[in-house]
Amino acid sequence: NNEVRILQGYLSRLSETYPQIPPVEVSGVFGTATRDAVYAAQQLFGLPVDGIVRINTWNAISDAYRDLLYGEYAADGQYGGTTLSEG
């Protein structure tokens, strides 16, 4: 799944700066490692910790990724409109 690959890429890059977020392999499969990284990101960003990537989680992760790469000059994160979860 391409959307899961994008999420995993964001989480993988964030894990290099935020040790609370475990690194994940970019595989396109939303498995346990991705879920655990989502849990960690949700906790870090003050969101409900449920392991499901809805709009608020997606925006927090993509905004943090954007800020790491580009600072304040990046466009807002783009939520693909698909809820992502393990399985």
N, CA, C and O of each residue as an XYZ file, in Angstrom:
348
protein
N       0.844     -1.171      0.000
C       0.000      0.000      0.000
C       0.889      1.234      0.000
O       1.730      1.392      0.885
N       0.715      2.098     -0.969
C       1.568      3.278     -1.108
C       1.389      4.252      0.051
O       2.365      4.855      0.496
N       0.173      4.421      0.547
C      -0.052      5.326      1.673
C       0.670      4.838      2.919
O       1.204      5.641      3.684
N       0.691      3.524      3.127
C       1.415      2.964      4.273
C       2.917      3.187      4.087
O       3.619      3.493      5.051
N       3.413      3.037      2.867
C       4.838      3.309      2.594
C       5.201      4.756      2.940
O       6.249      5.010      3.534
N       4.346      5.685      2.574
C       4.597      7.095      2.888
C       4.641      7.281      4.401
O       5.566      7.901      4.926
N       3.647      6.745      5.099
C       3.610      6.817      6.558
C       4.883      6.223      7.152
O       5.502      6.835      8.022
N       5.277      5.042      6.694
C       6.470      4.395      7.218
C       7.728      5.225      6.945
O       8.622      5.294      7.789
N       7.795      5.844      5.787
C       8.920      6.714      5.482
C       8.988      7.891      6.444
O      10.063      8.247      6.927
N       7.833      8.494      6.718
C       7.782      9.600      7.676
C       8.231      9.122      9.057
O       9.065      9.758      9.702
N       7.672      8.000      9.503
C       8.014      7.488     10.830
C       9.485      7.105     10.928
O      10.131      7.355     11.945
N      10.006      6.503      9.877
C      11.413      6.119      9.868
C      12.312      7.337     10.016
O      13.274      7.319     10.784
N      11.995      8.390      9.281
C      12.797      9.631      9.371
C      12.626     10.282     10.727
O      13.605     10.759     11.302
N      11.416     10.317     11.254
C      11.194     10.903     12.576
C      11.939     10.147     13.668
O      12.391     10.745     14.645
N      12.068      8.833     13.504
C      12.750      8.022     14.526
C      14.224      8.404     14.666
O      14.835      8.140     15.701
N      14.795      9.022     13.636
C      16.183      9.462     13.702
C      16.353     10.676     14.614
O      17.443     10.918     15.133
N      15.280     11.434     14.809
C      15.325     12.629     15.655
C      14.636     12.411     16.990
O      15.063     12.946     18.014
N      13.575     11.627     16.976
C      12.801     11.364     18.185
C      13.028      9.907     18.608
O      12.426      8.999     18.034
N      13.888      9.675     19.603
C      14.179      8.290     19.999
C      12.969      7.547     20.564
O      12.991      6.321     20.676
N      11.913      8.282     20.920
C      10.689      7.635     21.412
C      10.010      6.825     20.314
O       9.296      5.863     20.598
N      10.234      7.214     19.058
C       9.596      6.541     17.928
C      10.544      5.473     17.400
O      11.630      5.800     16.921
N      10.159      4.208     17.477
C      11.036      3.159     16.963
C      11.100      3.193     15.434
O      10.109      3.512     14.778
N      12.265      2.865     14.867
C      12.373      2.850     13.406
C      11.499      1.745     12.811
O      11.275      0.707     13.434
N      11.014      1.991     11.603
C      10.204      0.993     10.908
C      10.762      0.784      9.501
O      11.347      1.687      8.905
N      10.569     -0.402      9.001
C      10.946     -0.722      7.625
C       9.845     -0.219      6.697
O       8.660     -0.351      7.002
N      10.236      0.349      5.581
C       9.265      0.821      4.589
C       8.908     -0.363      3.702
O       9.608     -0.674      2.738
N       7.796     -1.021      4.053
C       7.390     -2.248      3.374
C       6.028     -2.136      2.704
O       5.700     -2.924      1.817
N       5.237     -1.159      3.126
C       3.877     -1.051      2.617
C       2.884     -1.905      3.376
O       1.702     -1.940      3.031
N       3.350     -2.597      4.407
C       2.484     -3.448      5.234
C       2.366     -2.814      6.614
O       3.372     -2.584      7.284
N       1.142     -2.532      7.037
C       0.908     -1.938      8.354
C       0.852     -3.070      9.371
O      -0.214     -3.604      9.675
N       2.011     -3.419      9.882
C       2.120     -4.504     10.857
C       2.403     -3.966     12.251
O       2.204     -2.784     12.529
N       2.869     -4.851     13.121
C       3.107     -4.520     14.524
C       4.131     -3.411     14.693
O       3.930     -2.522     15.520
N       5.226     -3.434     13.934
C       6.267     -2.406     14.071
C       5.719     -1.031     13.700
O       6.019     -0.041     14.369
N       4.923     -0.967     12.645
C       4.329      0.312     12.251
C       3.338      0.772     13.305
O       3.317      1.946     13.674
N       2.530     -0.137     13.782
C       1.558      0.208     14.834
C       2.276      0.756     16.065
O       1.846      1.757     16.639
N       3.375      0.101     16.475
C       4.112      0.553     17.653
C       4.710      1.943     17.440
O       4.739      2.757     18.362
N       5.184      2.211     16.229
C       5.718      3.537     15.915
C       4.600      4.578     15.930
O       4.810      5.709     16.367
N       3.422      4.200     15.458
C       2.276      5.103     15.494
C       1.884      5.377     16.942
O       1.631      6.526     17.303
N       1.830      4.332     17.780
C       1.558      4.524     19.210
C       2.508      5.565     19.789
O       2.080      6.503     20.462
N       3.804      5.390     19.520
C       4.827      6.273     20.074
C       4.641      7.705     19.570
O       4.756      8.657     20.342
N       4.357      7.854     18.288
C       4.146      9.186     17.727
C       2.908      9.833     18.339
O       2.930     11.013     18.689
N       1.836      9.066     18.466
C       0.619      9.609     19.055
C       0.890     10.090     20.486
O       0.444     11.167     20.879
N       1.615      9.294     21.246
C       1.935      9.688     22.617
C       2.805     10.941     22.615
O       2.546     11.875     23.374
N       3.825     10.968     21.777
C       4.744     12.098     21.688
C       4.025     13.392     21.319
O       4.333     14.455     21.859
N       3.076     13.301     20.408
C       2.385     14.489     19.918
C       1.085     14.797     20.669
O       0.315     15.657     20.242
N       0.837     14.103     21.779
C      -0.306     14.407     22.628
C      -1.655     14.018     22.052
O      -2.669     14.661     22.321
N      -1.654     12.949     21.251
C      -2.893     12.473     20.627
C      -3.404     11.224     21.344
O      -2.643     10.572     22.059
N      -4.679     10.883     21.162
C      -5.165      9.610     21.700
C      -4.334      8.461     21.117
O      -4.110      8.391     19.909
N      -3.887      7.571     21.991
C      -3.012      6.473     21.574
C      -3.871      5.255     21.257
O      -4.273      4.506     22.146
N      -4.147      5.075     19.942
C      -4.940      3.927     19.526
C      -4.305      3.164     18.370
O      -4.814      2.117     17.970
N      -3.196      3.675     17.826
C      -2.505      2.989     16.741
C      -3.175      3.116     15.387
O      -2.760      2.472     14.424
N      -4.203      3.939     15.306
C      -4.916      4.127     14.043
C      -4.583      5.518     13.501
O      -4.624      6.505     14.235
N      -4.259      5.583     12.225
C      -3.858      6.848     11.607
C      -5.066      7.490     10.934
O      -5.398      7.215      9.781
N      -5.697      8.352     11.707
C      -6.767      9.190     11.173
C      -6.170     10.561     10.868
O      -4.955     10.738     10.949
N      -6.999     11.516     10.526
C      -6.499     12.805     10.065
C      -5.589     13.509     11.085
O      -4.561     14.060     10.693
N      -5.933     13.506     12.374
C      -5.110     14.208     13.362
C      -3.736     13.561     13.514
O      -2.729     14.259     13.637
N      -3.692     12.241     13.506
C      -2.411     11.548     13.599
C      -1.607     11.776     12.324
O      -0.414     12.075     12.382
N      -2.258     11.633     11.181
C      -1.556     11.855      9.908
C      -0.964     13.260      9.864
O       0.199     13.432      9.500
N      -1.757     14.260     10.231
C      -1.271     15.637     10.186
C      -0.118     15.868     11.148
O       0.843     16.553     10.801
N      -0.195     15.309     12.353
C       0.891     15.482     13.320
C       2.184     14.854     12.810
O       3.252     15.455     12.921
N       2.091     13.642     12.249
C       3.277     12.955     11.735
C       3.827     13.668     10.513
O       5.033     13.902     10.424
N       2.966     14.015      9.578
C       3.448     14.653      8.356
C       3.971     16.061      8.634
O       4.940     16.490      8.009
N       3.346     16.782      9.559
C       3.842     18.112      9.913
C       5.213     18.029     10.572
O       6.098     18.829     10.270
N       5.392     17.061     11.474
C       6.694     16.895     12.131
C       7.756     16.508     11.107
O       8.880     17.007     11.159
N       7.407     15.628     10.184
C       8.332     15.227      9.115
C       8.701     16.432      8.259
O       9.879     16.677      7.997
N       7.722     17.163      7.837
C       7.943     18.360      7.023
C       8.835     19.355      7.750
O       9.756     19.915      7.155
N       8.567     19.575      9.026
C       9.354     20.530      9.791
C      10.805     20.083      9.928
O      11.719     20.908      9.909
N      11.014     18.775     10.066
C      12.391     18.262     10.134
C      13.138     18.527      8.838
O      14.299     18.934      8.855
N      12.479     18.300      7.732
C      13.143     18.427      6.440
C      13.254     19.861      5.957
O      14.285     20.262      5.415
N      12.197     20.633      6.152
C      12.113     21.923      5.490
C      11.910     23.112      6.413
O      11.972     24.255      5.959
N      11.675     22.881      7.663
C      11.406     23.993      8.560
C      10.058     24.615      8.267
O       9.133     23.928      7.834
N       9.945     25.887      8.496
C       8.655     26.572      8.389
C       8.212     26.840      6.965
O       7.128     27.385      6.761
N       9.013     26.478      5.973
C       8.703     26.828      4.598
C       7.903     25.769      3.849
O       7.550     25.975      2.688
N       7.620     24.676      4.470
C       6.928     23.579      3.780
C       5.418     23.806      3.757
O       4.870     24.545      4.574
N       4.768     23.158      2.807
C       3.306     23.182      2.730
C       2.730     22.265      3.799
O       3.425     21.390      4.314
N       1.476     22.463      4.125
C       0.815     21.600      5.099
C       0.825     20.159      4.614
O       0.809     19.899      3.411
N       0.851     19.203      5.577
C       0.793     17.785      5.235
C      -0.487     17.465      4.501
O      -1.508     18.120      4.708
N      -0.440     16.486      3.667
C      -1.613     16.135      2.879
C      -2.153     14.796      3.350
O      -1.523     13.756      3.156
N      -3.295     14.830      3.954
C      -3.970     13.621      4.387
C      -4.631     12.999      3.167
O      -5.431     13.640      2.486
N      -4.287     11.742      2.899
C      -4.779     11.075      1.706
C      -6.244     10.675      1.755
O      -6.793     10.216      0.754
N      -6.886     10.845      2.907
C      -8.298     10.527      3.024
C      -8.583      9.087      3.391
O      -9.741      8.672      3.420
N      -7.536      8.313      3.673
C      -7.694      6.905      4.007
C      -7.253      6.680      5.444
O      -6.145      7.066      5.817
N      -8.109      6.058      6.263
C      -7.728      5.690      7.613
C      -6.845      4.449      7.527
O      -7.197      3.473      6.865
N      -5.693      4.493      8.203
C      -4.740      3.382      8.147
C      -4.651      2.722      9.515
O      -4.615      3.408     10.537
N      -4.615      1.405      9.539
C      -4.454      0.670     10.775
C      -3.836     -0.692     10.492
O      -3.735     -1.116      9.341
N      -3.428     -1.366     11.549
C      -2.779     -2.678     11.415
C      -3.717     -3.662     10.745
O      -4.925     -3.665     10.978
N      -3.115     -4.508      9.897
C      -3.896     -5.574      9.310
C      -4.049     -5.539      7.878
O      -4.701     -6.413      7.306
